[in-house]
Amino acid sequence: MFNQYEDLVTVEELTEMLNIGKNSAYKLLSSGDIKAFRINRIWKIPRQSVTDYVLKKSQ
C-alpha cells in the first residue's frame, strides 16, 4: 500500500494518499492519530504511519 511514495512523506503527499484537505491532514497530525514528527516547521510523516492509520480505521 502506498509503495509509490518515499519512506517519509510530506503533508501534500498525505493529502493525496488519503484524498483529504490540508486542514484535515494537519488535524490528524496534531492529534497524534498519524504518528509523525517535525523538523523546524516541516512535518515528516513515515509512510508506515499512514498505512497503520488506514488499517486501524478500516477495522
mmCIF file of the N, C-alpha and C atoms, coordinates in Angstrom:
data_MODEL
# 
_entry.id   MODEL 
# 
loop_
_atom_site.group_PDB 
_atom_site.id 
_atom_site.type_symbol 
_atom_site.label_atom_id 
_atom_site.label_alt_id 
_atom_site.label_comp_id 
_atom_site.label_asym_id 
_atom_site.label_entity_id 
_atom_site.label_seq_id 
_atom_site.pdbx_PDB_ins_code 
_atom_site.Cartn_x 
_atom_site.Cartn_y 
_atom_site.Cartn_z 
_atom_site.occupancy 
_atom_site.B_iso_or_equiv 
_atom_site.pdbx_formal_charge 
_atom_site.auth_seq_id 
_atom_site.auth_comp_id 
_atom_site.auth_asym_id 
_atom_site.auth_atom_id 
_atom_site.pdbx_PDB_model_num 
ATOM 1   N N  . MET A 1 1  ? 0.841   -1.179 0.000  1.00 0.00 ? 1  MET A N  1 
ATOM 2   C CA . MET A 1 1  ? 0.000   0.000  0.000  1.00 0.00 ? 1  MET A CA 1 
ATOM 3   C C  . MET A 1 1  ? 0.889   1.246  0.000  1.00 0.00 ? 1  MET A C  1 
ATOM 4   N N  . PHE A 1 2  ? 0.605   2.169  -0.868 1.00 0.00 ? 2  PHE A N  1 
ATOM 5   C CA . PHE A 1 2  ? 1.334   3.439  -0.969 1.00 0.00 ? 2  PHE A CA 1 
ATOM 6   C C  . PHE A 1 2  ? 2.807   3.251  -1.323 1.00 0.00 ? 2  PHE A C  1 
ATOM 7   N N  . ASN A 1 3  ? 3.133   2.210  -2.061 1.00 0.00 ? 3  ASN A N  1 
ATOM 8   C CA . ASN A 1 3  ? 4.535   1.919  -2.376 1.00 0.00 ? 3  ASN A CA 1 
ATOM 9   C C  . ASN A 1 3  ? 5.174   2.937  -3.309 1.00 0.00 ? 3  ASN A C  1 
ATOM 10  N N  . GLN A 1 4  ? 4.371   3.726  -4.016 1.00 0.00 ? 4  GLN A N  1 
ATOM 11  C CA . GLN A 1 4  ? 4.942   4.705  -4.940 1.00 0.00 ? 4  GLN A CA 1 
ATOM 12  C C  . GLN A 1 4  ? 5.511   5.927  -4.207 1.00 0.00 ? 4  GLN A C  1 
ATOM 13  N N  . TYR A 1 5  ? 5.278   6.030  -2.910 1.00 0.00 ? 5  TYR A N  1 
ATOM 14  C CA . TYR A 1 5  ? 5.778   7.155  -2.120 1.00 0.00 ? 5  TYR A CA 1 
ATOM 15  C C  . TYR A 1 5  ? 7.073   6.778  -1.411 1.00 0.00 ? 5  TYR A C  1 
ATOM 16  N N  . GLU A 1 6  ? 7.864   7.788  -1.089 1.00 0.00 ? 6  GLU A N  1 
ATOM 17  C CA . GLU A 1 6  ? 9.105   7.592  -0.325 1.00 0.00 ? 6  GLU A CA 1 
ATOM 18  C C  . GLU A 1 6  ? 8.761   7.151  1.103  1.00 0.00 ? 6  GLU A C  1 
ATOM 19  N N  . ASP A 1 7  ? 9.776   6.779  1.878  1.00 0.00 ? 7  ASP A N  1 
ATOM 20  C CA . ASP A 1 7  ? 9.563   6.334  3.259  1.00 0.00 ? 7  ASP A CA 1 
ATOM 21  C C  . ASP A 1 7  ? 9.032   7.456  4.150  1.00 0.00 ? 7  ASP A C  1 
ATOM 22  N N  . LEU A 1 8  ? 9.458   8.691  3.889  1.00 0.00 ? 8  LEU A N  1 
ATOM 23  C CA . LEU A 1 8  ? 8.931   9.856  4.599  1.00 0.00 ? 8  LEU A CA 1 
ATOM 24  C C  . LEU A 1 8  ? 8.155   10.703 3.604  1.00 0.00 ? 8  LEU A C  1 
ATOM 25  N N  . VAL A 1 9  ? 6.908   11.021 3.951  1.00 0.00 ? 9  VAL A N  1 
ATOM 26  C CA . VAL A 1 9  ? 6.079   11.810 3.048  1.00 0.00 ? 9  VAL A CA 1 
ATOM 27  C C  . VAL A 1 9  ? 5.801   13.180 3.645  1.00 0.00 ? 9  VAL A C  1 
ATOM 28  N N  . THR A 1 10 ? 5.386   14.099 2.799  1.00 0.00 ? 10 THR A N  1 
ATOM 29  C CA . THR A 1 10 ? 5.056   15.458 3.217  1.00 0.00 ? 10 THR A CA 1 
ATOM 30  C C  . THR A 1 10 ? 3.551   15.564 3.457  1.00 0.00 ? 10 THR A C  1 
ATOM 31  N N  . VAL A 1 11 ? 3.129   16.701 3.959  1.00 0.00 ? 11 VAL A N  1 
ATOM 32  C CA . VAL A 1 11 ? 1.703   16.934 4.171  1.00 0.00 ? 11 VAL A CA 1 
ATOM 33  C C  . VAL A 1 11 ? 0.960   16.892 2.837  1.00 0.00 ? 11 VAL A C  1 
ATOM 34  N N  . GLU A 1 12 ? 1.554   17.447 1.794  1.00 0.00 ? 12 GLU A N  1 
ATOM 35  C CA . GLU A 1 12 ? 0.922   17.441 0.483  1.00 0.00 ? 12 GLU A CA 1 
ATOM 36  C C  . GLU A 1 12 ? 0.720   16.011 -0.019 1.00 0.00 ? 12 GLU A C  1 
ATOM 37  N N  . GLU A 1 13 ? 1.727   15.168 0.182  1.00 0.00 ? 13 GLU A N  1 
ATOM 38  C CA . GLU A 1 13 ? 1.595   13.768 -0.225 1.00 0.00 ? 13 GLU A CA 1 
ATOM 39  C C  . GLU A 1 13 ? 0.567   13.040 0.630  1.00 0.00 ? 13 GLU A C  1 
ATOM 40  N N  . LEU A 1 14 ? 0.493   13.380 1.911  1.00 0.00 ? 14 LEU A N  1 
ATOM 41  C CA . LEU A 1 14 ? -0.515  12.791 2.795  1.00 0.00 ? 14 LEU A CA 1 
ATOM 42  C C  . LEU A 1 14 ? -1.918  13.119 2.299  1.00 0.00 ? 14 LEU A C  1 
ATOM 43  N N  . THR A 1 15 ? -2.118  14.350 1.870  1.00 0.00 ? 15 THR A N  1 
ATOM 44  C CA . THR A 1 15 ? -3.444  14.723 1.359  1.00 0.00 ? 15 THR A CA 1 
ATOM 45  C C  . THR A 1 15 ? -3.793  13.929 0.104  1.00 0.00 ? 15 THR A C  1 
ATOM 46  N N  . GLU A 1 16 ? -2.796  13.656 -0.733 1.00 0.00 ? 16 GLU A N  1 
ATOM 47  C CA . GLU A 1 16 ? -3.025  12.831 -1.923 1.00 0.00 ? 16 GLU A CA 1 
ATOM 48  C C  . GLU A 1 16 ? -3.334  11.385 -1.533 1.00 0.00 ? 16 GLU A C  1 
ATOM 49  N N  . MET A 1 17 ? -2.585  10.863 -0.583 1.00 0.00 ? 17 MET A N  1 
ATOM 50  C CA . MET A 1 17 ? -2.748  9.469  -0.185 1.00 0.00 ? 17 MET A CA 1 
ATOM 51  C C  . MET A 1 17 ? -4.132  9.203  0.386  1.00 0.00 ? 17 MET A C  1 
ATOM 52  N N  . LEU A 1 18 ? -4.625  10.124 1.214  1.00 0.00 ? 18 LEU A N  1 
ATOM 53  C CA . LEU A 1 18 ? -5.910  9.922  1.888  1.00 0.00 ? 18 LEU A CA 1 
ATOM 54  C C  . LEU A 1 18 ? -7.059  10.661 1.220  1.00 0.00 ? 18 LEU A C  1 
ATOM 55  N N  . ASN A 1 19 ? -6.742  11.429 0.183  1.00 0.00 ? 19 ASN A N  1 
ATOM 56  C CA . ASN A 1 19 ? -7.753  12.206 -0.536 1.00 0.00 ? 19 ASN A CA 1 
ATOM 57  C C  . ASN A 1 19 ? -8.521  13.128 0.427  1.00 0.00 ? 19 ASN A C  1 
ATOM 58  N N  . ILE A 1 20 ? -7.753  13.882 1.209  1.00 0.00 ? 20 ILE A N  1 
ATOM 59  C CA . ILE A 1 20 ? -8.319  14.821 2.173  1.00 0.00 ? 20 ILE A CA 1 
ATOM 60  C C  . ILE A 1 20 ? -7.685  16.190 1.950  1.00 0.00 ? 20 ILE A C  1 
ATOM 61  N N  . GLY A 1 21 ? -8.229  17.194 2.618  1.00 0.00 ? 21 GLY A N  1 
ATOM 62  C CA . GLY A 1 21 ? -7.682  18.541 2.528  1.00 0.00 ? 21 GLY A CA 1 
ATOM 63  C C  . GLY A 1 21 ? -6.546  18.748 3.519  1.00 0.00 ? 21 GLY A C  1 
ATOM 64  N N  . LYS A 1 22 ? -5.854  19.882 3.345  1.00 0.00 ? 22 LYS A N  1 
ATOM 65  C CA . LYS A 1 22 ? -4.722  20.184 4.232  1.00 0.00 ? 22 LYS A CA 1 
ATOM 66  C C  . LYS A 1 22 ? -5.159  20.362 5.680  1.00 0.00 ? 22 LYS A C  1 
ATOM 67  N N  . ASN A 1 23 ? -6.292  21.020 5.903  1.00 0.00 ? 23 ASN A N  1 
ATOM 68  C CA . ASN A 1 23 ? -6.753  21.223 7.280  1.00 0.00 ? 23 ASN A CA 1 
ATOM 69  C C  . ASN A 1 23 ? -6.995  19.895 7.978  1.00 0.00 ? 23 ASN A C  1 
ATOM 70  N N  . SER A 1 24 ? -7.612  18.954 7.288  1.00 0.00 ? 24 SER A N  1 
ATOM 71  C CA . SER A 1 24 ? -7.848  17.632 7.864  1.00 0.00 ? 24 SER A CA 1 
ATOM 72  C C  . SER A 1 24 ? -6.533  16.917 8.135  1.00 0.00 ? 24 SER A C  1 
ATOM 73  N N  . ALA A 1 25 ? -5.576  17.053 7.233  1.00 0.00 ? 25 ALA A N  1 
ATOM 74  C CA . ALA A 1 25 ? -4.272  16.425 7.419  1.00 0.00 ? 25 ALA A CA 1 
ATOM 75  C C  . ALA A 1 25 ? -3.583  16.982 8.658  1.00 0.00 ? 25 ALA A C  1 
ATOM 76  N N  . TYR A 1 26 ? -3.587  18.296 8.819  1.00 0.00 ? 26 TYR A N  1 
ATOM 77  C CA . TYR A 1 26 ? -2.946  18.896 9.986  1.00 0.00 ? 26 TYR A CA 1 
ATOM 78  C C  . TYR A 1 26 ? -3.645  18.481 11.280 1.00 0.00 ? 26 TYR A C  1 
ATOM 79  N N  . LYS A 1 27 ? -4.958  18.301 11.259 1.00 0.00 ? 27 LYS A N  1 
ATOM 80  C CA . LYS A 1 27 ? -5.682  17.839 12.447 1.00 0.00 ? 27 LYS A CA 1 
ATOM 81  C C  . LYS A 1 27 ? -5.248  16.428 12.822 1.00 0.00 ? 27 LYS A C  1 
ATOM 82  N N  . LEU A 1 28 ? -5.112  15.552 11.817 1.00 0.00 ? 28 LEU A N  1 
ATOM 83  C CA . LEU A 1 28 ? -4.668  14.182 12.086 1.00 0.00 ? 28 LEU A CA 1 
ATOM 84  C C  . LEU A 1 28 ? -3.260  14.171 12.670 1.00 0.00 ? 28 LEU A C  1 
ATOM 85  N N  . LEU A 1 29 ? -2.401  15.040 12.165 1.00 0.00 ? 29 LEU A N  1 
ATOM 86  C CA . LEU A 1 29 ? -1.019  15.086 12.646 1.00 0.00 ? 29 LEU A CA 1 
ATOM 87  C C  . LEU A 1 29 ? -0.935  15.659 14.055 1.00 0.00 ? 29 LEU A C  1 
ATOM 88  N N  . SER A 1 30 ? -1.614  16.762 14.293 1.00 0.00 ? 30 SER A N  1 
ATOM 89  C CA . SER A 1 30 ? -1.503  17.406 15.609 1.00 0.00 ? 30 SER A CA 1 
ATOM 90  C C  . SER A 1 30 ? -2.208  16.601 16.700 1.00 0.00 ? 30 SER A C  1 
ATOM 91  N N  . SER A 1 31 ? -3.223  15.820 16.345 1.00 0.00 ? 31 SER A N  1 
ATOM 92  C CA . SER A 1 31 ? -3.908  14.996 17.337 1.00 0.00 ? 31 SER A CA 1 
ATOM 93  C C  . SER A 1 31 ? -3.132  13.725 17.662 1.00 0.00 ? 31 SER A C  1 
ATOM 94  N N  . GLY A 1 32 ? -2.168  13.372 16.799 1.00 0.00 ? 32 GLY A N  1 
ATOM 95  C CA . GLY A 1 32 ? -1.391  12.159 17.016 1.00 0.00 ? 32 GLY A CA 1 
ATOM 96  C C  . GLY A 1 32 ? -2.017  10.919 16.410 1.00 0.00 ? 32 GLY A C  1 
ATOM 97  N N  . ASP A 1 33 ? -3.129  11.074 15.685 1.00 0.00 ? 33 ASP A N  1 
ATOM 98  C CA . ASP A 1 33 ? -3.747  9.922  15.024 1.00 0.00 ? 33 ASP A CA 1 
ATOM 99  C C  . ASP A 1 33 ? -2.794  9.292  14.019 1.00 0.00 ? 33 ASP A C  1 
ATOM 100 N N  . ILE A 1 34 ? -2.037  10.133 13.328 1.00 0.00 ? 34 ILE A N  1 
ATOM 101 C CA . ILE A 1 34 ? -0.980  9.656  12.446 1.00 0.00 ? 34 ILE A CA 1 
ATOM 102 C C  . ILE A 1 34 ? 0.342   10.067 13.079 1.00 0.00 ? 34 ILE A C  1 
ATOM 103 N N  . LYS A 1 35 ? 1.174   9.099  13.372 1.00 0.00 ? 35 LYS A N  1 
ATOM 104 C CA . LYS A 1 35 ? 2.458   9.374  14.019 1.00 0.00 ? 35 LYS A CA 1 
ATOM 105 C C  . LYS A 1 35 ? 3.399   10.075 13.048 1.00 0.00 ? 35 LYS A C  1 
ATOM 106 N N  . ALA A 1 36 ? 3.940   11.194 13.485 1.00 0.00 ? 36 ALA A N  1 
ATOM 107 C CA . ALA A 1 36 ? 4.836   11.987 12.643 1.00 0.00 ? 36 ALA A CA 1 
ATOM 108 C C  . ALA A 1 36 ? 5.705   12.849 13.543 1.00 0.00 ? 36 ALA A C  1 
ATOM 109 N N  . PHE A 1 37 ? 6.638   13.545 12.931 1.00 0.00 ? 37 PHE A N  1 
ATOM 110 C CA . PHE A 1 37 ? 7.497   14.462 13.676 1.00 0.00 ? 37 PHE A CA 1 
ATOM 111 C C  . PHE A 1 37 ? 7.765   15.687 12.817 1.00 0.00 ? 37 PHE A C  1 
ATOM 112 N N  . ARG A 1 38 ? 8.270   16.712 13.460 1.00 0.00 ? 38 ARG A N  1 
ATOM 113 C CA . ARG A 1 38 ? 8.559   17.955 12.761 1.00 0.00 ? 38 ARG A CA 1 
ATOM 114 C C  . ARG A 1 38 ? 10.045  18.257 12.814 1.00 0.00 ? 38 ARG A C  1 
ATOM 115 N N  . ILE A 1 39 ? 10.538  18.769 11.710 1.00 0.00 ? 39 ILE A N  1 
ATOM 116 C CA . ILE A 1 39 ? 11.883  19.347 11.650 1.00 0.00 ? 39 ILE A CA 1 
ATOM 117 C C  . ILE A 1 39 ? 11.650  20.817 11.349 1.00 0.00 ? 39 ILE A C  1 
ATOM 118 N N  . ASN A 1 40 ? 11.917  21.632 12.351 1.00 0.00 ? 40 ASN A N  1 
ATOM 119 C CA . ASN A 1 40 ? 11.533  23.051 12.317 1.00 0.00 ? 40 ASN A CA 1 
ATOM 120 C C  . ASN A 1 40 ? 10.033  23.137 12.075 1.00 0.00 ? 40 ASN A C  1 
ATOM 121 N N  . ARG A 1 41 ? 9.599   23.665 10.937 1.00 0.00 ? 41 ARG A N  1 
ATOM 122 C CA . ARG A 1 41 ? 8.163   23.802 10.681 1.00 0.00 ? 41 ARG A CA 1 
ATOM 123 C C  . ARG A 1 41 ? 7.637   22.773 9.684  1.00 0.00 ? 41 ARG A C  1 
ATOM 124 N N  . ILE A 1 42 ? 8.487   21.843 9.282  1.00 0.00 ? 42 ILE A N  1 
ATOM 125 C CA . ILE A 1 42 ? 8.102   20.894 8.234  1.00 0.00 ? 42 ILE A CA 1 
ATOM 126 C C  . ILE A 1 42 ? 7.787   19.536 8.852  1.00 0.00 ? 42 ILE A C  1 
ATOM 127 N N  . TRP A 1 43 ? 6.575   19.029 8.582  1.00 0.00 ? 43 TRP A N  1 
ATOM 128 C CA . TRP A 1 43 ? 6.173   17.719 9.053  1.00 0.00 ? 43 TRP A CA 1 
ATOM 129 C C  . TRP A 1 43 ? 6.824   16.630 8.219  1.00 0.00 ? 43 TRP A C  1 
ATOM 130 N N  . LYS A 1 44 ? 7.318   15.610 8.872  1.00 0.00 ? 44 LYS A N  1 
ATOM 131 C CA . LYS A 1 44 ? 7.841   14.410 8.223  1.00 0.00 ? 44 LYS A CA 1 
ATOM 132 C C  . LYS A 1 44 ? 6.985   13.242 8.712  1.00 0.00 ? 44 LYS A C  1 
ATOM 133 N N  . ILE A 1 45 ? 6.357   12.563 7.777  1.00 0.00 ? 45 ILE A N  1 
ATOM 134 C CA . ILE A 1 45 ? 5.386   11.538 8.116  1.00 0.00 ? 45 ILE A CA 1 
ATOM 135 C C  . ILE A 1 45 ? 5.873   10.194 7.567  1.00 0.00 ? 45 ILE A C  1 
ATOM 136 N N  . PRO A 1 46 ? 6.158   9.231  8.431  1.00 0.00 ? 46 PRO A N  1 
ATOM 137 C CA . PRO A 1 46 ? 6.545   7.915  7.925  1.00 0.00 ? 46 PRO A CA 1 
ATOM 138 C C  . PRO A 1 46 ? 5.392   7.285  7.136  1.00 0.00 ? 46 PRO A C  1 
ATOM 139 N N  . ARG A 1 47 ? 5.702   6.756  5.975  1.00 0.00 ? 47 ARG A N  1 
ATOM 140 C CA . ARG A 1 47 ? 4.684   6.117  5.141  1.00 0.00 ? 47 ARG A CA 1 
ATOM 141 C C  . ARG A 1 47 ? 3.989   5.002  5.912  1.00 0.00 ? 47 ARG A C  1 
ATOM 142 N N  . GLN A 1 48 ? 4.728   4.294  6.739  1.00 0.00 ? 48 GLN A N  1 
ATOM 143 C CA . GLN A 1 48 ? 4.143   3.203  7.529  1.00 0.00 ? 48 GLN A CA 1 
ATOM 144 C C  . GLN A 1 48 ? 3.082   3.714  8.495  1.00 0.00 ? 48 GLN A C  1 
ATOM 145 N N  . SER A 1 49 ? 3.249   4.936  9.014  1.00 0.00 ? 49 SER A N  1 
ATOM 146 C CA . SER A 1 49 ? 2.249   5.522  9.907  1.00 0.00 ? 49 SER A CA 1 
ATOM 147 C C  . SER A 1 49 ? 0.928   5.731  9.188  1.00 0.00 ? 49 SER A C  1 
ATOM 148 N N  . VAL A 1 50 ? 1.008   6.140  7.933  1.00 0.00 ? 50 VAL A N  1 
ATOM 149 C CA . VAL A 1 50 ? -0.214  6.344  7.144  1.00 0.00 ? 50 VAL A CA 1 
ATOM 150 C C  . VAL A 1 50 ? -0.887  4.993  6.897  1.00 0.00 ? 50 VAL A C  1 
ATOM 151 N N  . THR A 1 51 ? -0.100  3.989  6.548  1.00 0.00 ? 51 THR A N  1 
ATOM 152 C CA . THR A 1 51 ? -0.644  2.649  6.323  1.00 0.00 ? 51 THR A CA 1 
ATOM 153 C C  . THR A 1 51 ? -1.291  2.110  7.596  1.00 0.00 ? 51 THR A C  1 
ATOM 154 N N  . ASP A 1 52 ? -0.624  2.280  8.730  1.00 0.00 ? 52 ASP A N  1 
ATOM 155 C CA . ASP A 1 52 ? -1.172  1.819  10.008 1.00 0.00 ? 52 ASP A CA 1 
ATOM 156 C C  . ASP A 1 52 ? -2.487  2.514  10.325 1.00 0.00 ? 52 ASP A C  1 
ATOM 157 N N  . TYR A 1 53 ? -2.558  3.812  10.057 1.00 0.00 ? 53 TYR A N  1 
ATOM 158 C CA . TYR A 1 53 ? -3.781  4.573  10.319 1.00 0.00 ? 53 TYR A CA 1 
ATOM 159 C C  . TYR A 1 53 ? -4.927  4.047  9.466  1.00 0.00 ? 53 TYR A C  1 
ATOM 160 N N  . VAL A 1 54 ? -4.686  3.812  8.187  1.00 0.00 ? 54 VAL A N  1 
ATOM 161 C CA . VAL A 1 54 ? -5.731  3.312  7.288  1.00 0.00 ? 54 VAL A CA 1 
ATOM 162 C C  . VAL A 1 54 ? -6.209  1.934  7.740  1.00 0.00 ? 54 VAL A C  1 
ATOM 163 N N  . LEU A 1 55 ? -5.277  1.064  8.080  1.00 0.00 ? 55 LEU A N  1 
ATOM 164 C CA . LEU A 1 55 ? -5.658  -0.281 8.522  1.00 0.00 ? 55 LEU A CA 1 
ATOM 165 C C  . LEU A 1 55 ? -6.437  -0.250 9.823  1.00 0.00 ? 55 LEU A C  1 
ATOM 166 N N  . LYS A 1 56 ? -6.033  0.617  10.755 1.00 0.00 ? 56 LYS A N  1 
ATOM 167 C CA . LYS A 1 56 ? -6.722  0.741  12.026 1.00 0.00 ? 56 LYS A CA 1 
ATOM 168 C C  . LYS A 1 56 ? -8.145  1.251  11.839 1.00 0.00 ? 56 LYS A C  1 
ATOM 169 N N  . LYS A 1 57 ? -8.317  2.232  10.966 1.00 0.00 ? 57 LYS A N  1 
ATOM 170 C CA . LYS A 1 57 ? -9.636  2.825  10.751 1.00 0.00 ? 57 LYS A CA 1 
ATOM 171 C C  . LYS A 1 57 ? -10.562 1.922  9.944  1.00 0.00 ? 57 LYS A C  1 
ATOM 172 N N  . SER A 1 58 ? -9.995  1.005  9.170  1.00 0.00 ? 58 SER A N  1 
ATOM 173 C CA . SER A 1 58 ? -10.830 0.146  8.330  1.00 0.00 ? 58 SER A CA 1 
ATOM 174 C C  . SER A 1 58 ? -11.296 -1.119 9.049  1.00 0.00 ? 58 SER A C  1 
ATOM 175 N N  . GLN A 1 59 ? -10.923 -1.276 10.300 1.00 0.00 ? 59 GLN A N  1 
ATOM 176 C CA . GLN A 1 59 ? -11.355 -2.459 11.047 1.00 0.00 ? 59 GLN A CA 1 
ATOM 177 C C  . GLN A 1 59 ? -12.688 -2.241 11.720 1.00 0.00 ? 59 GLN A C  1 
# 
